[in-house]
Amino acid sequence: VQLQASGGGLVQAGGSLRLSCAASGIIFSIHNMDWYRQAPGKERELVAGITAGGRRNYADSVKGRFTISRDNAERMVYLQMNSLKPEDTAVYYCNAYYGPSAYWGKGTLVTVSS
């Protein structure tokens, strides 16, 4: 199983980034997909999730700014991040889970400058 996140980088406050996560080795369409982030010195937190059926949920801190989506044909999950703030700076990870199984990929670093 491999989850490959990409799209991170350095952006000014107010800017946008789109993160991508490519999945392989799993039946992608039945897995729920989440984006987590971990800022320096802080615990990993759930940012956004999308179920296999397409239902979405967001952390309060990103509602209205971030949008999660998935493309089952391409086995991809995306996180569109708009109106970025310095407090969004973190390593972002994608996660796939189904029943008792959960998989993590390596993260991608997002740095938002003020």
C-alpha positions in Angstrom: 0.0 0.0 0.0 1.3 3.4 -0.9 -0.1 6.9 -0.3 1.9 9.6 -2.0 1.1 13.1 -1.0 2.3 16.1 -3.0 1.6 19.7 -3.7 3.0 21.3 -0.6 5.2 24.4 -0.7 5.8 27.9 0.5 2.9 30.4 0.0 2.1 33.8 1.4 -0.9 34.3 3.7 -4.1 34.6 1.7 -2.8 32.3 -1.0 -3.8 28.9 -2.2 -2.4 25.4 -2.6 -3.8 22.2 -3.8 -2.6 19.0 -2.2 -2.9 15.6 -4.0 -2.6 12.1 -2.7 -2.2 9.2 -5.0 -3.2 5.8 -3.7 -2.0 2.4 -4.8 -2.3 -1.1 -3.4 -5.8 -0.7 -2.0 -9.4 -0.9 -3.4 -9.5 2.9 -3.4 -13.3 3.3 -4.0 -14.2 1.6 -0.7 -11.8 3.5 1.5 -12.6 6.6 3.4 -9.9 9.2 2.9 -8.7 11.9 5.4 -6.2 14.7 5.4 -4.4 15.3 8.7 -1.7 17.8 9.6 0.9 18.1 12.2 2.4 21.5 13.1 5.8 21.7 14.9 5.3 20.8 18.6 1.7 19.9 18.2 -0.3 16.7 17.9 -1.5 15.4 14.5 -5.0 16.7 13.8 -7.8 15.8 11.4 -8.2 18.5 8.8 -10.8 17.0 6.4 -12.3 13.7 5.5 -14.4 12.2 2.7 -16.1 8.9 2.9 -16.3 6.3 0.2 -19.8 7.6 -0.4 -18.6 11.1 -0.8 -19.7 12.6 2.5 -17.3 15.4 3.7 -16.4 16.7 7.1 -14.0 19.5 8.1 -12.2 20.8 11.1 -13.8 24.0 12.3 -10.5 25.8 11.7 -10.7 25.2 7.9 -14.4 25.2 7.2 -15.1 27.6 4.3 -11.5 27.7 3.2 -10.5 24.1 2.4 -12.3 21.6 0.2 -11.6 17.9 0.0 -12.5 15.8 -3.1 -11.7 12.5 -4.6 -11.5 10.9 -8.0 -12.0 7.2 -7.7 -11.1 6.5 -11.3 -7.7 8.1 -10.8 -7.4 6.8 -7.2 -6.7 10.3 -6.0 -7.8 12.5 -3.1 -7.3 16.3 -3.1 -7.3 19.1 -0.7 -7.9 22.6 -2.1 -6.7 25.1 0.4 -7.7 28.7 0.0 -7.2 31.8 2.1 -4.2 30.2 3.8 -3.1 31.5 7.2 0.3 31.1 9.0 -1.4 28.8 11.4 -2.0 26.4 8.6 1.7 25.7 8.4 2.2 22.0 9.0 3.1 18.7 7.4 0.0 17.3 5.7 -0.7 13.6 5.6 -3.3 11.6 3.8 -4.9 8.6 5.4 -7.0 5.8 4.0 -9.1 3.6 6.2 -11.7 0.8 5.8 -12.9 -1.3 8.7 -9.9 -2.0 11.0 -7.3 -1.2 8.3 -5.7 2.2 8.1 -2.8 3.4 6.0 -0.6 6.5 6.1 1.5 8.1 3.6 4.5 10.4 3.9 3.6 14.0 4.4 4.0 17.1 2.4 5.1 20.3 4.0 3.0 23.4 3.7 4.5 26.7 4.9 2.4 29.8 5.0 4.4 33.1 5.5 2.8 36.2 7.0 
